[in-house]
Structures are given as C-alpha cells and as structure tokens.
Amino acid sequence: MSGFWILVRKDLHAEFRKPEAVISMAFFGFLLLVILNLAIPMGAEISPETGAGILWVAITFSSVLGLARTMSREKENCCMDGLLLSPMSAESLFGAKMAVNFTLMLMAELSIIPLFFILYGDTFFHSLPMLVLVVFLANIGFAATGTLFSAITAGTNRNEALLPLLFYPVVIPLISITVKVTAMIFQGAGPVEYSSWLYVMTAYGLIFSGLGFLLLDQVIRE
C-alpha cells in the first residue's frame, strides 16, 4: 500500500500543479451541456429520460480526456520502465492509476452536475442523494475500464485517438444501465425499483477492476 499511496500522491500533485486534464474535462462537459441545451425549445420541460441521457453524454465524453493522461504521462523519460523496476507491484500500479482516474472524473463531475441543474432546471434536484450513489458506481466502472485500456494504448503513437475506439464499445452496457437508473431516479422511483441495476453496475466495476489487477503486468510488458 505504500507504493500505491506514493504513486497516487505523485500523480495528483502533478495534476494539481498543472490541471490540464480536469480543466479540459470540465470545459468539454460544459460545452456539451450548453450545445444540447440549445436544441431544446425555450421554456420547454425535458423528460427524465432526456435529462438522464444529456447528463451522461456530457460525463462519458468528457471522461475520456482524462483517462488517457494517467498512463501516457509515464511514457515521458521512460518513467514506466522505472515503475516496473521499482518494488511496487503491478496491482498497486493499477490501483493507483484507477484511483487517480476516479478522482479526476469526480472533480470534473463536481462542476458538470451543478451546471446541468442550472441549465435544465432544478426539478431533478430532489434526486441528488441517489444520483451521487449512481455516479460513484459508474465512476468505478469507467475508471477501471479506462485505466486498463489506457495501459493497452499507452505504447502506441496515437493513444488519445485509439483509446475511445476501445473504451466506448466496452462501456456501452454500463452507460445504458446508468442512463436507465438515472432516469428512474429523476422520475422519483424508489430504490427497490432499480436496486437490481445497481448490483449490475457494482458487478461491472468489480469485474473490470479484477481484470485490470490480473492483466496489467502483462499488458504493460507487451
């Protein structure tokens, strides 16, 4: 765990010193929300399904901007070789990168979600407590999947372009479930009605976290 915390602190310190990823993620999310808001007639009330779709389009598209940076940063000055030669295990490396990706996504969402309520009305604000749980579970799945595929594409010259091509097809099931659950929350449904979907989201995050822990060492060395 010492290596895990050292790498987390190193990456977060580098990001806070020059927060390009968080700024670009938040700005891209802002831009998507504003553009989609322009397509809605003035004064029209959007349905819960539409609101959920708009929110998660902004979050999922903006998240990729940060997911590619955590591994591509280690390409500079052969930093990845140094990490592999260090006593830190590959499992600690994956866990640290996943934690950093989770944190970057959460920081961007702290800006995107309030803007969503401002632009699309506060009628959905009553659902905020359960929305926080859905965001937490979705972030785990996104961070685990994004970290694994970011490691796969880090050795290529076009990793920023290749990552979305691998990432989105795999996370489409998670995105569809997340939008469905968010729409049910916006409609005022009780937790009993969508608890089974929350279990599926949890299982998705655990499966890809396990795959990352098992495969990262081989992926990096290949």
Secondary structure, 3 states (H helix, E strand, C coil): CHHHHHHHHHHHHHHHHCCHHHHHHHHHHHHHHHHHHHCCCCCCCCCHHHHHHHHHHHHHHHHHHHHHHHHHHHHHHHHHHHHHHCCCCHHHHHHHHHHHHHHHHHHHHHHHHHHHHHHHCHHHHHHHHHHHHHHHHHHHHHHHHHHHHHHHHCCCCCHHHHHHHHHHHHHHHHHHHHHHHHHHHHCCCCHHHHHHHHHHHHHHHHHHHHHHHHHHHHHHHC
